[in-house]
């Protein structure tokens, strides 16, 4: 397998967490998992196939009740060459971020 070249100048922080993501061309969010995060980028695994150069939105739900959530707009800069349990892997460049307050996450009835 070809070695992956590091392009981030800031240190990555390994994080494991459930996120939601969507293509900026779509309205539906899909489940995804974050693997690592830095001030300039993130790596996530998602069920959908995105294209290199595509802009996506990634939403981190709060870990603790009462805390805010964070939304990132990121550009897919590379796709991992192998799938992980039916998930595609993406290296993304963060373009913007914002805090989301008063988010309500619940089960559909």
C-alpha positions in Angstrom: 0.0 0.0 0.0 1.2 3.5 -0.8 2.4 5.6 2.2 0.2 8.5 3.1 2.0 11.8 3.2 1.3 14.1 6.1 -0.1 17.5 5.0 -1.3 19.0 8.2 1.0 21.5 10.0 -0.8 21.2 13.3 -0.7 18.2 15.6 -3.6 15.7 15.2 -5.6 14.7 18.2 -6.9 11.2 18.1 -10.7 11.2 18.9 -13.3 8.5 18.6 -16.8 9.8 18.3 -20.0 9.6 16.4 -20.7 12.5 14.1 -23.2 13.3 11.4 -22.1 14.5 7.9 -23.6 15.4 4.6 -22.5 16.6 1.2 -23.3 20.3 0.8 -25.3 19.2 -2.3 -27.6 17.0 -0.1 -30.0 17.8 2.7 -29.9 14.4 4.6 -27.2 13.7 7.2 -25.6 10.3 7.4 -23.9 8.7 10.4 -20.1 9.0 10.4 -17.2 8.5 12.8 -14.4 10.9 13.5 -10.9 9.5 13.8 -8.7 12.5 14.4 -8.9 16.3 14.4 -6.5 19.3 14.2 -7.1 23.0 13.8 -6.7 22.6 10.0 -8.2 19.2 9.2 -10.0 16.1 10.2 -10.3 12.4 9.2 -13.6 10.7 9.2 -15.3 7.4 8.2 -18.7 7.7 6.4 -21.1 5.3 4.7 -21.5 7.5 1.6 -18.9 8.0 -1.1 -17.8 11.6 -1.4 -15.5 13.0 -4.1 -12.1 14.7 -3.7 -12.8 18.4 -3.8 -16.3 18.0 -2.5 -17.4 20.2 0.4 -19.1 18.4 3.3 -20.6 19.5 6.6 -19.7 17.5 9.8 -21.6 17.9 13.0 -20.2 16.8 16.3 -22.9 16.1 18.9 -22.1 17.2 22.4 -20.5 14.5 24.6 -22.2 15.8 27.8 -25.7 17.1 28.2 -25.8 20.9 28.3 -22.7 21.4 26.2 -22.8 22.9 22.7 -22.2 21.1 19.4 -19.8 22.1 16.7 -20.3 22.2 13.0 -17.4 22.1 10.5 -17.5 22.8 6.7 -14.6 20.8 5.2 -13.2 20.0 1.8 -12.4 16.3 1.0 -8.8 16.3 0.0 -8.1 12.6 -0.1 -10.0 9.3 0.2 -8.5 6.4 2.1 -7.5 3.6 -0.3 -9.3 0.9 1.7 -12.7 0.7 3.3 -13.2 0.0 7.0 -16.3 -2.1 7.7 -18.4 -0.6 4.8 -17.2 2.9 5.6 -15.2 5.1 3.3 -12.3 7.1 4.9 -11.7 10.8 4.2 -9.0 13.3 4.9 -10.6 16.7 5.0 -9.3 20.3 5.2 -11.4 22.4 7.6 -12.7 25.6 5.8 -14.9 26.9 8.7 -16.4 26.0 12.1 -19.1 27.3 14.3 -20.8 26.4 17.6 -24.4 25.3 17.5 -26.4 26.1 20.5 -29.8 24.7 21.5 -29.4 21.6 19.4 -32.0 18.9 20.1 -31.2 15.3 19.2 -33.8 12.6 19.7 -35.3 9.5 18.3 -37.8 9.5 15.5 -41.2 8.2 16.4 
